């Protein structure tokens, strides 16, 4: 709850008694540590890292986040699992189309459920 308060408005969080600098620093450190672990593991998984790999990973991550619905970590987790399953199934059964199938799934979901898998519909007045 403190993190949400600091993200919303750090001044109001400070007025409420939350040490905004400590909370921001702590979660920045956690994020930095997770990014460092991902970088180290990426070398072992992919056999090396180059600057040209970033855009492909970024596009995939963005597609998974949109697929699961923005701002919903559980939806993103489930979407990542579904995305991975469809990608692996496509590699087994139709390897030449394996890169397209998960994105086609995301496009189909966006056409039928624009708010994502776990997003809520919002009324627009």
C-alpha positions, 0 to 999 in steps of 0.5 A: 500500500505504501508503494501505491501511495508513493506512486500516486503522490509522493507529497501526500504519502509523505504527509501521511507519514510514509518515507517516500525516499526510502520506499522509492529507493527500496523498490528501485533496488529490488527492480535493479536486482531483478534486472541484473538477475535477468541479464545474468541468466540471459547469458546462460539461456541464450548463450550470449547477449547483444544489443540487437536482442533488446527490441525483440524481447521488448515487443514480446513483453509488451504484447504479453502485458497488453494481452493480460491487461495493463496494471494487472500482474496476475493477468500478465502472469497468466498471459505469459504462460498462455503466450509461452504455451502457444509459442511452444506448440507452434514450434512443434506443429508449425515451426515456420509460423511459430513466431506469428502464432502467439501474436495472432492470439494477442490480436484476436484477444484484442479484437474480442476483449480490448481490455485484455484477458483480466481487464474490466470494462469501463464506462465512457460517459 
